Amino acid sequence: MSKRTEKAGTSGRFGARYGVVVRNRVKNIEAKQKMSHECPVCHHESVKRVSSGIWACRHCSAKFAAGAYSPDTKKTVFKD
């Protein structure tokens, strides 16, 4: 059994196409997207993405809207 996608990760499906920078960005975004996140309601590491911007906790069944790739979005600071 070969280890073809050990370094490439989930972006190994693109092969040699699209350039290494784009493939690495996709790999990092998808790794962050597919990992478990902390629930803002029950504080367990059990939040998974349902669809783009929709996140659900498997422990307390809470559903909430957040970022497309991560429930922890950057906070915007407005200056007057």
Biopython code that builds the backbone (N, CA, C, O; Angstrom):
import numpy as np
from Bio.PDB.StructureBuilder import StructureBuilder

atoms = [
    (1, "MET", "N", (0.837, -1.170, 0.000)),
    (1, "MET", "CA", (0.000, 0.000, 0.000)),
    (1, "MET", "C", (0.889, 1.242, 0.000)),
    (1, "MET", "O", (1.769, 1.373, 0.851)),
    (2, "SER", "N", (0.674, 2.123, -0.914)),
    (2, "SER", "CA", (1.509, 3.322, -1.005)),
    (2, "SER", "C", (0.963, 4.433, -0.113)),
    (2, "SER", "O", (-0.205, 4.429, 0.274)),
    (3, "LYS", "N", (1.836, 5.376, 0.199)),
    (3, "LYS", "CA", (1.452, 6.524, 1.021)),
    (3, "LYS", "C", (1.479, 7.780, 0.152)),
    (3, "LYS", "O", (2.236, 8.713, 0.422)),
    (4, "ARG", "N", (0.671, 7.798, -0.863)),
    (4, "ARG", "CA", (0.720, 8.892, -1.827)),
    (4, "ARG", "C", (0.239, 10.216, -1.256)),
    (4, "ARG", "O", (0.795, 11.257, -1.609)),
    (5, "THR", "N", (-0.760, 10.225, -0.397)),
    (5, "THR", "CA", (-1.344, 11.488, 0.053)),
    (5, "THR", "C", (-0.984, 11.811, 1.491)),
    (5, "THR", "O", (-1.700, 12.572, 2.143)),
    (6, "GLU", "N", (0.105, 11.254, 2.004)),
    (6, "GLU", "CA", (0.499, 11.564, 3.380)),
    (6, "GLU", "C", (0.855, 13.044, 3.509)),
    (6, "GLU", "O", (0.417, 13.696, 4.456)),
    (7, "LYS", "N", (1.620, 13.571, 2.601)),
    (7, "LYS", "CA", (2.004, 14.983, 2.646)),
    (7, "LYS", "C", (0.922, 15.868, 2.026)),
    (7, "LYS", "O", (0.704, 16.991, 2.481)),
    (8, "ALA", "N", (0.253, 15.374, 1.002)),
    (8, "ALA", "CA", (-0.739, 16.179, 0.298)),
    (8, "ALA", "C", (-2.040, 16.300, 1.077)),
    (8, "ALA", "O", (-2.739, 17.304, 0.938)),
    (9, "GLY", "N", (-2.384, 15.318, 1.885)),
    (9, "GLY", "CA", (-3.616, 15.372, 2.673)),
    (9, "GLY", "C", (-4.846, 15.335, 1.784)),
    (9, "GLY", "O", (-4.884, 14.599, 0.798)),
    (10, "THR", "N", (-5.860, 16.137, 2.135)),
    (10, "THR", "CA", (-7.101, 16.121, 1.370)),
    (10, "THR", "C", (-6.950, 16.757, 0.008)),
    (10, "THR", "O", (-7.782, 16.534, -0.871)),
    (11, "SER", "N", (-5.897, 17.553, -0.191)),
    (11, "SER", "CA", (-5.712, 18.182, -1.497)),
    (11, "SER", "C", (-4.987, 17.249, -2.471)),
    (11, "SER", "O", (-4.682, 17.659, -3.591)),
    (12, "GLY", "N", (-4.711, 16.038, -2.080)),
    (12, "GLY", "CA", (-4.083, 15.066, -2.963)),
    (12, "GLY", "C", (-4.972, 14.684, -4.126)),
    (12, "GLY", "O", (-4.495, 14.168, -5.136)),
    (13, "ARG", "N", (-6.272, 14.939, -3.988)),
    (13, "ARG", "CA", (-7.202, 14.604, -5.064)),
    (13, "ARG", "C", (-7.016, 15.508, -6.285)),
    (13, "ARG", "O", (-7.506, 15.188, -7.368)),
    (14, "PHE", "N", (-6.305, 16.647, -6.118)),
    (14, "PHE", "CA", (-6.073, 17.555, -7.231)),
    (14, "PHE", "C", (-4.864, 17.170, -8.066)),
    (14, "PHE", "O", (-4.683, 17.688, -9.168)),
    (15, "GLY", "N", (-4.032, 16.265, -7.552)),
    (15, "GLY", "CA", (-2.857, 15.836, -8.300)),
    (15, "GLY", "C", (-1.861, 16.965, -8.465)),
    (15, "GLY", "O", (-1.559, 17.673, -7.505)),
    (16, "ALA", "N", (-1.348, 17.139, -9.669)),
    (16, "ALA", "CA", (-0.356, 18.177, -9.941)),
    (16, "ALA", "C", (-1.004, 19.454, -10.472)),
    (16, "ALA", "O", (-0.303, 20.338, -10.964)),
    (17, "ARG", "N", (-2.323, 19.565, -10.381)),
    (17, "ARG", "CA", (-3.019, 20.718, -10.941)),
    (17, "ARG", "C", (-3.132, 21.860, -9.941)),
    (17, "ARG", "O", (-3.019, 21.640, -8.735)),
    (18, "TYR", "N", (-3.351, 23.058, -10.419)),
    (18, "TYR", "CA", (-3.710, 24.278, -9.678)),
    (18, "TYR", "C", (-2.572, 24.935, -8.918)),
    (18, "TYR", "O", (-2.779, 26.038, -8.413)),
    (19, "GLY", "N", (-1.420, 24.367, -8.796)),
    (19, "GLY", "CA", (-0.294, 25.006, -8.120)),
    (19, "GLY", "C", (-0.224, 24.637, -6.648)),
    (19, "GLY", "O", (-1.243, 24.340, -6.024)),
    (20, "VAL", "N", (0.973, 24.657, -6.102)),
    (20, "VAL", "CA", (1.194, 24.189, -4.734)),
    (20, "VAL", "C", (0.594, 25.145, -3.703)),
    (20, "VAL", "O", (0.137, 24.693, -2.653)),
    (21, "VAL", "N", (0.581, 26.433, -3.970)),
    (21, "VAL", "CA", (0.038, 27.399, -3.008)),
    (21, "VAL", "C", (-1.457, 27.209, -2.846)),
    (21, "VAL", "O", (-1.961, 27.215, -1.723)),
    (22, "VAL", "N", (-2.170, 27.042, -3.937)),
    (22, "VAL", "CA", (-3.618, 26.846, -3.892)),
    (22, "VAL", "C", (-3.947, 25.525, -3.200)),
    (22, "VAL", "O", (-4.867, 25.458, -2.385)),
    (23, "ARG", "N", (-3.196, 24.477, -3.526)),
    (23, "ARG", "CA", (-3.455, 23.174, -2.896)),
    (23, "ARG", "C", (-3.194, 23.223, -1.395)),
    (23, "ARG", "O", (-3.939, 22.619, -0.624)),
    (24, "ASN", "N", (-2.143, 23.933, -0.965)),
    (24, "ASN", "CA", (-1.873, 24.042, 0.470)),
    (24, "ASN", "C", (-2.938, 24.851, 1.185)),
    (24, "ASN", "O", (-3.288, 24.534, 2.322)),
    (25, "ARG", "N", (-3.462, 25.891, 0.545)),
    (25, "ARG", "CA", (-4.559, 26.662, 1.157)),
    (25, "ARG", "C", (-5.787, 25.792, 1.341)),
    (25, "ARG", "O", (-6.422, 25.825, 2.395)),
    (26, "VAL", "N", (-6.122, 25.017, 0.329)),
    (26, "VAL", "CA", (-7.280, 24.123, 0.414)),
    (26, "VAL", "C", (-7.064, 23.097, 1.515)),
    (26, "VAL", "O", (-7.985, 22.799, 2.276)),
    (27, "LYS", "N", (-5.858, 22.557, 1.604)),
    (27, "LYS", "CA", (-5.556, 21.554, 2.627)),
    (27, "LYS", "C", (-5.729, 22.130, 4.023)),
    (27, "LYS", "O", (-6.311, 21.475, 4.887)),
    (28, "ASN", "N", (-5.234, 23.343, 4.264)),
    (28, "ASN", "CA", (-5.344, 23.958, 5.586)),
    (28, "ASN", "C", (-6.783, 24.320, 5.931)),
    (28, "ASN", "O", (-7.210, 24.127, 7.069)),
    (29, "ILE", "N", (-7.536, 24.842, 4.965)),
    (29, "ILE", "CA", (-8.936, 25.196, 5.208)),
    (29, "ILE", "C", (-9.754, 23.955, 5.511)),
    (29, "ILE", "O", (-10.558, 23.960, 6.444)),
    (30, "GLU", "N", (-9.566, 22.885, 4.738)),
    (30, "GLU", "CA", (-10.352, 21.674, 4.953)),
    (30, "GLU", "C", (-9.979, 20.975, 6.246)),
    (30, "GLU", "O", (-10.839, 20.365, 6.881)),
    (31, "ALA", "N", (-8.721, 21.047, 6.652)),
    (31, "ALA", "CA", (-8.333, 20.449, 7.928)),
    (31, "ALA", "C", (-9.011, 21.178, 9.081)),
    (31, "ALA", "O", (-9.486, 20.542, 10.021)),
    (32, "LYS", "N", (-9.059, 22.493, 9.017)),
    (32, "LYS", "CA", (-9.718, 23.287, 10.055)),
    (32, "LYS", "C", (-11.230, 23.061, 10.043)),
    (32, "LYS", "O", (-11.873, 23.032, 11.093)),
    (33, "GLN", "N", (-11.783, 22.903, 8.850)),
    (33, "GLN", "CA", (-13.222, 22.732, 8.684)),
    (33, "GLN", "C", (-13.705, 21.382, 9.217)),
    (33, "GLN", "O", (-14.783, 21.304, 9.807)),
    (34, "LYS", "N", (-12.924, 20.320, 9.018)),
    (34, "LYS", "CA", (-13.374, 18.978, 9.352)),
    (34, "LYS", "C", (-13.080, 18.564, 10.791)),
    (34, "LYS", "O", (-13.565, 17.524, 11.238)),
    (35, "MET", "N", (-12.296, 19.354, 11.526)),
    (35, "MET", "CA", (-12.004, 18.989, 12.907)),
    (35, "MET", "C", (-13.180, 19.332, 13.823)),
    (35, "MET", "O", (-14.068, 20.092, 13.437)),
    (36, "SER", "N", (-13.184, 18.777, 15.023)),
    (36, "SER", "CA", (-14.221, 19.091, 16.003)),
    (36, "SER", "C", (-13.913, 20.430, 16.656)),
    (36, "SER", "O", (-12.757, 20.757, 16.923)),
    (37, "HIS", "N", (-14.965, 21.197, 16.907)),
    (37, "HIS", "CA", (-14.825, 22.502, 17.529)),
    (37, "HIS", "C", (-15.612, 22.539, 18.826)),
    (37, "HIS", "O", (-16.452, 21.673, 19.072)),
    (38, "GLU", "N", (-15.343, 23.536, 19.655)),
    (38, "GLU", "CA", (-16.013, 23.653, 20.943)),
    (38, "GLU", "C", (-17.393, 24.280, 20.760)),
    (38, "GLU", "O", (-17.550, 25.259, 20.030)),
    (39, "CYS", "N", (-18.383, 23.706, 21.427)),
    (39, "CYS", "CA", (-19.759, 24.194, 21.363)),
    (39, "CYS", "C", (-19.892, 25.442, 22.240)),
    (39, "CYS", "O", (-19.416, 25.443, 23.375)),
    (40, "PRO", "N", (-20.528, 26.501, 21.738)),
    (40, "PRO", "CA", (-20.712, 27.697, 22.559)),
    (40, "PRO", "C", (-21.778, 27.522, 23.639)),
    (40, "PRO", "O", (-21.873, 28.343, 24.551)),
    (41, "VAL", "N", (-22.579, 26.461, 23.545)),
    (41, "VAL", "CA", (-23.638, 26.226, 24.523)),
    (41, "VAL", "C", (-23.167, 25.304, 25.645)),
    (41, "VAL", "O", (-23.240, 25.665, 26.820)),
    (42, "CYS", "N", (-22.683, 24.109, 25.282)),
    (42, "CYS", "CA", (-22.310, 23.117, 26.300)),
    (42, "CYS", "C", (-20.803, 22.987, 26.497)),
    (42, "CYS", "O", (-20.368, 22.278, 27.404)),
    (43, "HIS", "N", (-20.004, 23.647, 25.681)),
    (43, "HIS", "CA", (-18.538, 23.679, 25.769)),
    (43, "HIS", "C", (-17.871, 22.315, 25.611)),
    (43, "HIS", "O", (-16.804, 22.078, 26.177)),
    (44, "HIS", "N", (-18.493, 21.416, 24.845)),
    (44, "HIS", "CA", (-17.860, 20.148, 24.491)),
    (44, "HIS", "C", (-17.231, 20.274, 23.107)),
    (44, "HIS", "O", (-17.668, 21.087, 22.293)),
    (45, "GLU", "N", (-16.220, 19.481, 22.847)),
    (45, "GLU", "CA", (-15.563, 19.446, 21.542)),
    (45, "GLU", "C", (-16.368, 18.544, 20.612)),
    (45, "GLU", "O", (-15.918, 17.453, 20.262)),
    (46, "SER", "N", (-17.545, 18.991, 20.214)),
    (46, "SER", "CA", (-18.407, 18.112, 19.431)),
    (46, "SER", "C", (-19.180, 18.849, 18.338)),
    (46, "SER", "O", (-20.217, 18.360, 17.889)),
    (47, "VAL", "N", (-18.705, 19.997, 17.908)),
    (47, "VAL", "CA", (-19.390, 20.752, 16.865)),
    (47, "VAL", "C", (-18.823, 20.355, 15.509)),
    (47, "VAL", "O", (-17.610, 20.375, 15.299)),
    (48, "LYS", "N", (-19.711, 19.996, 14.598)),
    (48, "LYS", "CA", (-19.342, 19.634, 13.240)),
    (48, "LYS", "C", (-20.130, 20.496, 12.266)),
    (48, "LYS", "O", (-21.208, 20.992, 12.596)),
    (49, "ARG", "N", (-19.591, 20.672, 11.072)),
    (49, "ARG", "CA", (-20.244, 21.462, 10.036)),
    (49, "ARG", "C", (-21.348, 20.650, 9.378)),
    (49, "ARG", "O", (-21.129, 19.504, 8.983)),
    (50, "VAL", "N", (-22.536, 21.239, 9.258)),
    (50, "VAL", "CA", (-23.662, 20.601, 8.578)),
    (50, "VAL", "C", (-23.654, 20.999, 7.108)),
    (50, "VAL", "O", (-23.715, 20.143, 6.225)),
    (51, "SER", "N", (-23.580, 22.288, 6.851)),
    (51, "SER", "CA", (-23.436, 22.814, 5.502)),
    (51, "SER", "C", (-22.725, 24.154, 5.615)),
    (51, "SER", "O", (-22.268, 24.524, 6.697)),
    (52, "SER", "N", (-22.629, 24.874, 4.525)),
    (52, "SER", "CA", (-21.873, 26.124, 4.519)),
    (52, "SER", "C", (-22.489, 27.132, 5.488)),
    (52, "SER", "O", (-23.589, 27.635, 5.256)),
    (53, "GLY", "N", (-21.772, 27.421, 6.573)),
    (53, "GLY", "CA", (-22.241, 28.387, 7.557)),
    (53, "GLY", "C", (-23.146, 27.830, 8.629)),
    (53, "GLY", "O", (-23.517, 28.565, 9.544)),
    (54, "ILE", "N", (-23.517, 26.569, 8.561)),
    (54, "ILE", "CA", (-24.396, 25.938, 9.546)),
    (54, "ILE", "C", (-23.587, 24.914, 10.328)),
    (54, "ILE", "O", (-22.958, 24.030, 9.744)),
    (55, "TRP", "N", (-23.605, 25.037, 11.656)),
    (55, "TRP", "CA", (-22.841, 24.161, 12.539)),
    (55, "TRP", "C", (-23.787, 23.543, 13.558)),
    (55, "TRP", "O", (-24.742, 24.186, 13.994)),
    (56, "ALA", "N", (-23.522, 22.288, 13.941)),
    (56, "ALA", "CA", (-24.385, 21.588, 14.891)),
    (56, "ALA", "C", (-23.538, 20.844, 15.909)),
    (56, "ALA", "O", (-22.516, 20.247, 15.572)),
    (57, "CYS", "N", (-23.979, 20.890, 17.160)),
    (57, "CYS", "CA", (-23.316, 20.161, 18.233)),
    (57, "CYS", "C", (-23.927, 18.772, 18.322)),
    (57, "CYS", "O", (-25.149, 18.633, 18.380)),
    (58, "ARG", "N", (-23.092, 17.750, 18.333)),
    (58, "ARG", "CA", (-23.594, 16.377, 18.428)),
    (58, "ARG", "C", (-23.914, 15.991, 19.859)),
    (58, "ARG", "O", (-24.547, 14.963, 20.097)),
    (59, "HIS", "N", (-23.481, 16.812, 20.825)),
    (59, "HIS", "CA", (-23.708, 16.496, 22.232)),
    (59, "HIS", "C", (-25.037, 17.063, 22.733)),
    (59, "HIS", "O", (-25.825, 16.350, 23.354)),
    (60, "CYS", "N", (-25.283, 18.352, 22.460)),
    (60, "CYS", "CA", (-26.502, 18.988, 22.982)),
    (60, "CYS", "C", (-27.498, 19.338, 21.884)),
    (60, "CYS", "O", (-28.530, 19.944, 22.169)),
    (61, "SER", "N", (-27.220, 18.977, 20.652)),
    (61, "SER", "CA", (-28.089, 19.203, 19.491)),
    (61, "SER", "C", (-28.339, 20.670, 19.193)),
    (61, "SER", "O", (-29.353, 21.004, 18.581)),
    (62, "ALA", "N", (-27.453, 21.543, 19.604)),
    (62, "ALA", "CA", (-27.591, 22.966, 19.297)),
    (62, "ALA", "C", (-27.138, 23.216, 17.868)),
    (62, "ALA", "O", (-26.114, 22.688, 17.432)),
    (63, "LYS", "N", (-27.905, 24.024, 17.138)),
    (63, "LYS", "CA", (-27.546, 24.409, 15.781)),
    (63, "LYS", "C", (-27.377, 25.916, 15.765)),
    (63, "LYS", "O", (-28.159, 26.646, 16.373)),
    (64, "PHE", "N", (-26.353, 26.376, 15.066)),
    (64, "PHE", "CA", (-26.117, 27.806, 14.997)),
    (64, "PHE", "C", (-25.407, 28.157, 13.700)),
    (64, "PHE", "O", (-24.812, 27.307, 13.038)),
    (65, "ALA", "N", (-25.489, 29.432, 13.362)),
    (65, "ALA", "CA", (-24.832, 29.934, 12.160)),
    (65, "ALA", "C", (-23.511, 30.577, 12.555)),
    (65, "ALA", "O", (-23.413, 31.245, 13.585)),
    (66, "ALA", "N", (-22.504, 30.366, 11.727)),
    (66, "ALA", "CA", (-21.183, 30.945, 11.977)),
    (66, "ALA", "C", (-20.484, 31.065, 10.627)),
    (66, "ALA", "O", (-21.144, 31.181, 9.595)),
    (67, "GLY", "N", (-19.175, 31.038, 10.630)),
    (67, "GLY", "CA", (-18.417, 31.163, 9.395)),
    (67, "GLY", "C", (-18.610, 29.964, 8.490)),
    (67, "GLY", "O", (-19.093, 28.919, 8.926)),
    (68, "ALA", "N", (-18.237, 30.113, 7.249)),
    (68, "ALA", "CA", (-18.406, 29.044, 6.271)),
    (68, "ALA", "C", (-17.458, 27.887, 6.523)),
    (68, "ALA", "O", (-17.829, 26.732, 6.314)),
    (69, "TYR", "N", (-16.228, 28.175, 6.972)),
    (69, "TYR", "CA", (-15.232, 27.134, 7.143)),
    (69, "TYR", "C", (-14.872, 26.880, 8.592)),
    (69, "TYR", "O", (-14.229, 25.875, 8.895)),
    (70, "SER", "N", (-15.270, 27.765, 9.497)),
    (70, "SER", "CA", (-14.937, 27.626, 10.902)),
    (70, "SER", "C", (-15.993, 28.337, 11.738)),
    (70, "SER", "O", (-16.430, 29.427, 11.368)),
    (71, "PRO", "N", (-16.411, 27.751, 12.849)),
    (71, "PRO", "CA", (-17.383, 28.454, 13.697)),
    (71, "PRO", "C", (-16.748, 29.598, 14.472)),
    (71, "PRO", "O", (-17.455, 30.430, 15.040)),
    (72, "ASP", "N", (-15.420, 29.648, 14.499)),
    (72, "ASP", "CA", (-14.708, 30.725, 15.176)),
    (72, "ASP", "C", (-14.283, 31.743, 14.129)),
    (72, "ASP", "O", (-13.206, 31.621, 13.545)),
    (73, "THR", "N", (-15.123, 32.751, 13.885)),
    (73, "THR", "CA", (-14.814, 33.757, 12.896)),
    (73, "THR", "C", (-14.041, 34.904, 13.523)),
    (73, "THR", "O", (-14.103, 35.110, 14.735)),
    (74, "LYS", "N", (-13.327, 35.636, 12.719)),
    (74, "LYS", "CA", (-12.561, 36.771, 13.212)),
    (74, "LYS", "C", (-13.534, 37.878, 13.641)),
    (74, "LYS", "O", (-14.549, 38.118, 12.989)),
    (75, "LYS", "N", (-13.210, 38.521, 14.716)),
    (75, "LYS", "CA", (-14.023, 39.630, 15.199)),
    (75, "LYS", "C", (-13.609, 40.903, 14.447)),
    (75, "LYS", "O", (-12.420, 41.181, 14.284)),
    (76, "THR", "N", (-14.593, 41.659, 13.999)),
    (76, "THR", "CA", (-14.328, 42.889, 13.288)),
    (76, "THR", "C", (-14.310, 44.040, 14.279)),
    (76, "THR", "O", (-15.202, 44.165, 15.119)),
    (77, "VAL", "N", (-13.299, 44.871, 14.176)),
    (77, "VAL", "CA", (-13.191, 46.027, 15.054)),
    (77, "VAL", "C", (-13.418, 47.276, 14.196)),
    (77, "VAL", "O", (-12.694, 47.523, 13.232)),
    (78, "PHE", "N", (-14.429, 48.048, 14.563)),
    (78, "PHE", "CA", (-14.722, 49.273, 13.835)),
    (78, "PHE", "C", (-14.085, 50.448, 14.554)),
    (78, "PHE", "O", (-14.185, 50.577, 15.774)),
    (79, "LYS", "N", (-13.434, 51.293, 13.789)),
    (79, "LYS", "CA", (-12.817, 52.497, 14.361)),
    (79, "LYS", "C", (-13.662, 53.703, 13.976)),
    (79, "LYS", "O", (-14.110, 53.821, 12.835)),
    (80, "ASP", "N", (-13.871, 54.584, 14.922)),
    (80, "ASP", "CA", (-14.636, 55.810, 14.646)),
    (80, "ASP", "C", (-13.775, 56.899, 14.078)),
    (80, "ASP", "O", (-14.268, 57.990, 13.793)),
]
sb = StructureBuilder()
sb.init_structure("model")
sb.init_model(0)
sb.init_chain("A")
sb.init_seg("    ")
for serial, (resi, resn, name, xyz) in enumerate(atoms, 1):
    if name == "N":
        sb.init_residue(resn, " ", resi, " ")
    sb.init_atom(name, np.array(xyz, "f"), 0.0, 1.0, " ", f" {name:<3s}", serial, name[0])
structure = sb.get_structure()
